[in-house]
């Protein structure tokens, strides 16, 4: 029976804070990188598509004439 008993592993006492800080910094960097990549693909790319579609069909002359005819510009008169 004495041969079957093993000693418990000693806890790490020296450099414990340093090793935890190193592990936490690496983990934080991985999580931040994953969040940045996820935001790029899930949010930014979709937003770029929406903006591109808007400006593809946007008519600035039509928009200008609508605002002018409402009388919102002081520099030019409406077409009444």
Buried (B, 14 or more C-beta within 10 A) or exposed (E): EEEEEEEEEEEEEEEEEEEEEEEEEEEEEEEEEEEEEEEEEEEEEEEEEEEEEEEEEEEEEEEEEEEBEEEEEEEEEEEE
